[in-house]
Amino acid sequence: MGDDTDAGRREAAPAGAEARQAGEADRKGGPGHTVLMALAVAVPVTEVAYTVGGGDALRDVLVGMEPGNWPDVLIGMIITDPLLGSVLAVVVSRVVFALFAARGAVPVGRGPGRTLQRAALTVVNPLAVGVIDACFFGPWWGLATGLVAYALRQGVVVEYRTGRRHPHRHGAGSGGPHGSRGGYRPPGWLRRAAGVEWWVALCLSVVVLPVLAFASALDGQAWTSIVECRVTTGTRTTSARLIELGRKGDGVVGWNLDDREISNGRACTATESRTVRAPWWRSG
């Protein structure tokens, strides 16, 4: 009897350690958090560098935009590319939920109250990202984004409720109501679905999102409007296309696609196309 007990403890110890490590990884944001931080820095710079050219052109555009406007590059890419914006919304929703779950935000007990709390916690954010996505890209994009975000959150709930992951709590072990299984035994198909969810979330975060982000950065499309303006250089006034970087008074400060320099434009009108050059994969 003692041997059986010791064997059970030895088997449970690695499982408990693995669950705590998984919860700790969620608390730090996991691979999705790391990828998001890297993309937030690298992708906008790549977008500007490929669109206007590297070196001096890149530096001139970033200086002309001013630091407070640099996030406009990333925002412009997200709201003009439905697939990139939707995948990013799903990844951010899942990362945020994993962060809160790792801090004990997922109620693991039974009863109607706990069930309602879990339902609200799981539904509210996917509903919000779905509505935002629908506003930019239409109802079908919004519906798909909300459903995928909701499905990926369900896997996190199952893993914390079954004890396969433990929330991180300072000064507390893995026992107690937040670290134990609490008698919850989901159906086998739901446990398998939770495992699939983890792999889907990982692929979306570390493969699909970076590929889409850099594809958008290298597609030759400007991240903001291209306007046709009257530009005065010395005593000569000409018409030129500018990538709008900011507005000053009644004019526009932009990157002059003809003269390849920062110019001040007047009497500007929007153009329909944002194409500056051929996509990177066709430029060869």
C-alpha positions, 0 to 999 in steps of 0.5 A: 500500500505504501509503495502504491502511494509513493508511486502515485506521489512520484507521478503527481509531482511532475504533473504538478510541476508541469502545471505550475510551469505552464501557469508561470509561462502564461503569467509572463505572457507566453510566446504570444506576448513575446511575438507581439512585442517583437512585431510591434517594433520590427513590422512598422520599421519594415513597412516604412523602409520598404515603402519609401526606401531604407537609409536616409528616406527611412530616417527622414520619414520617421523624423517627419512623423515625429515620435508621437505619430510612429504608432500610426504606421502599425495602426494604419496597417491593422485597419487596412488589412482585414486578415491581419487585423482579425488574426491580431485581435484573436491573438491579443484576446487569447494572450490577455485572457491567459495573463489574467487566468494565470493570476487566478481570474478563472473561477474554478468552483462549481455552482451557478454563480461560478458558471456565470462568472466563467461565461461572462469572463470568457464571452465579453472580450471576444464579443468586444473584438468581434464588434470592433472587427465588424466596424472596420471590415464588416459583419462576417469578419467580426463574427468569425473573429469573435467565434475564434477568440471565444473558442481559444479561450475555452481551452484556457478555462478547461486547463485551469479548471482541471488543474493542468495549469495552476495560477501563480499566487505569491506565497501560495502553493499549488493546492487550494481551490485555485490549484486543485482539480476540484472534482471537475472532470470534463468530457474526453473530447473537451480535454482533447479540444483543449490540447488542440486549442493550445497548438492552434493558439501557438501556431497563430501567435508564432507562425501565422501572425508574423507571416501576415504582418511582414507580408503586409509590411512588404506589399508596397501599400502605404500605411496611410492616405496618399494625397495629391497636393500642390507643392512649392519649391523655391519659385516653382509650384508643381503637383505631387503625390505625398504619403501623408505624415501629418497635418500642419494648419491647412496643409499636409506634411508628407513624403514626396513620392516624386522628389523623395523628400519631405514636402509641405503640400497645399490644396490636397485631394485624396487619391483612391490608390495607396500603392507605392511600389510592387510587392516584395515578392514580385519586385524580383 
